[in-house]
Amino acid sequence: MSTISKGGLRRSNLLLSMVHFAQAAAVLLISVNVKLPVTGSYLAYDSASRSLMPASKTLFQMPLTWLVASFFFISGISHLLAATLYRKRYNHNLDLGRSPLRWVEYALGAGVMMVAIAMLVGVYNIDSLGMIFGLTAIMCLMGWVMEFVNYKVEKINWYPYIIGVFAGMIPWIVVAHYLRLGAESGSNAPTFVYFIFVSIFIAFSSFAFNMVLHYRKLGKWSSYLYTEHVYMWLSLVAKAALAWQVFAGILRP
């Protein structure tokens, strides 16, 4: 049986809040200023061919350093709220086998993480980035739905889980497609990008695996408090793995 208590979770939330904020500050302080273009596509009339042709323009430059730091800030704020202002509601939700605050944080944080990964492989179009963010957020929010519909039921409803997995796979397929196109064109992505693709895909998959272990009531995972504790540390590992691989690959001085 799990020995995780609500008091223990509060201490973990406070600790993780400080760790996330510290990493955000570190990224901002020691990284070089790297910006990637965010573009918009439209149709332009080509007078030579007398036809509409695809065109694009740069809308703004995205500072990669702030993009990386932002998902640390999102997690830091979420953990701090869970341990302080939102603590009473947070504990009540834990009794109901759900954690809406976590899923909202994941929707925002994981969405930003996938946008960063997509930009590293050359996805710059603002609409594509928006859809990648949206699908990743839907994946996370379906976790909220999964917990909401499966509180004290005799038979687990896996439909939210399946829909979430489906939504979450699409951004990864897009990223893999860009990696393949680059390789086929003789312009392979840097090695660190391939490491990010594999490691963060595994990290994201571990959240889904954690949920399965809980609903299968395997060992300590039968306790929702233990499951929550694992989610918290998986989140730290995933964000740190992405941030410091990006730093090592492109942001270091």
Buried (B, 14 or more C-beta within 10 A) or exposed (E): EBEBEBEEBBEBBBBBBEBBBEBBBBBBEEBEEBEBBBBBEEEEEEEEEEEEEEEBEEEEEBBBBBBBBBBBBBBBBBBBBBBEEBBEEBBEBBEEBBBBBBBBBBBBBBBBBBBBBBBBBBBBBBEBBEBBBBBBBBBBBBBBBBBBEBEEEEEBEEEBBEBBBEBBBBBBEBBEEBBEEBEEEEEEBEEBBBBBBEBBBEBBEBBBEBBEBBBEEEEBBBBBBBBBBBBBEBBBEBBBBBBBBBBEBBBEE
